Amino acid sequence: MDFKNVLGKSTGIITYDNFSTLDVSSGIKGNIDNLKEDLLQIEYHNNLILDLGWYPSFNKKGAFSISIIKDFDWENPIKVQKCKSFEELENFITEFINYCNNY
């Protein structure tokens, strides 16, 4: 799993990234002390933001939440997905980056 390669396909600007430093090979348990609400933000020229976090922070029963926000309307994301594994997350990040790149 190569998240740096996936993130490299984004045409947006990464404005916050505590995600790419995670050791994916350690799984969720091995990263739980670093899994928090603010993991990754990518801003796009078309007023979209891709936002990734783990909710609730530092909780092994939590989940990744990936959202696309339009015009800073955080209360009404235009796309949201939740998952509990890095494998699922890779697919969703790819899908969401493609969506934002082509919006």
C-alpha positions in Angstrom: 0.0 0.0 0.0 1.6 3.3 -1.1 -0.3 6.3 0.1 2.4 8.7 -1.0 1.9 7.5 -4.6 -1.9 7.9 -4.2 -1.6 11.4 -2.7 0.8 12.4 -5.4 -2.0 12.0 -8.0 -3.9 14.9 -6.4 -3.9 18.2 -8.3 -4.7 20.0 -5.0 -2.3 21.4 -2.4 -1.7 19.4 0.7 -2.2 21.9 3.5 -2.1 19.5 6.4 -0.5 16.1 6.6 -0.1 13.9 9.6 -1.3 10.9 7.6 1.6 10.1 5.3 3.9 9.5 8.3 1.8 6.6 9.6 3.3 3.2 9.4 0.6 1.4 7.5 2.3 -2.0 8.0 1.7 -1.7 11.8 -2.1 -1.7 11.2 -4.6 0.3 13.1 -3.5 -1.0 16.5 0.1 0.0 15.9 -0.9 3.5 14.9 -3.7 4.2 17.4 -1.7 6.8 19.3 -1.4 8.9 16.1 -5.0 8.4 14.8 -6.9 11.7 15.4 -9.5 13.9 13.9 -7.0 16.0 11.9 -4.9 13.7 9.6 -5.0 15.2 6.1 -6.4 18.2 4.2 -6.0 18.8 0.5 -7.3 22.1 -0.9 -8.3 22.4 -4.6 -8.6 25.4 -6.8 -12.4 24.8 -7.3 -13.2 25.5 -3.6 -13.1 21.8 -2.6 -11.3 20.4 0.4 -10.6 16.8 0.9 -10.5 16.1 4.7 -9.4 12.9 6.4 -9.6 12.1 10.1 -10.1 9.3 12.6 -13.1 9.6 14.9 -13.1 9.5 17.8 -9.4 10.4 18.1 -7.1 7.7 19.5 -9.9 5.2 19.9 -9.4 1.7 18.6 -13.1 1.4 18.0 -13.1 4.5 15.8 -13.1 4.8 12.0 -11.6 6.9 9.3 -13.9 9.5 7.9 -13.0 11.1 4.5 -15.1 14.0 3.3 -15.2 16.5 0.5 -16.2 20.0 1.6 -17.4 22.7 -0.9 -17.1 26.4 -0.2 -16.1 25.8 3.5 -19.5 24.4 4.3 -18.3 21.8 6.9 -21.9 21.1 8.0 -22.9 19.8 4.6 -20.1 17.8 3.0 -20.8 16.8 -0.6 -19.3 13.4 -0.2 -18.5 11.3 2.9 -17.3 7.8 3.5 -16.2 5.9 6.6 -14.0 2.9 6.9 -12.0 1.0 9.5 -9.0 -0.3 7.6 -6.1 1.1 5.6 -7.0 -1.2 2.7 -10.5 0.3 2.4 -9.1 3.8 2.9 -6.8 3.5 0.0 -9.7 2.9 -2.3 -11.7 5.8 -0.9 -8.8 8.2 -1.0 -8.2 7.3 -4.7 -11.9 7.8 -5.5 -12.2 11.1 -3.6 -8.9 12.5 -5.2 -10.2 11.5 -8.6 -13.5 13.2 -7.8 -11.8 16.5 -6.7 -9.3 16.4 -9.6 -12.2 16.2 -12.1 -14.8 18.4 -10.4 
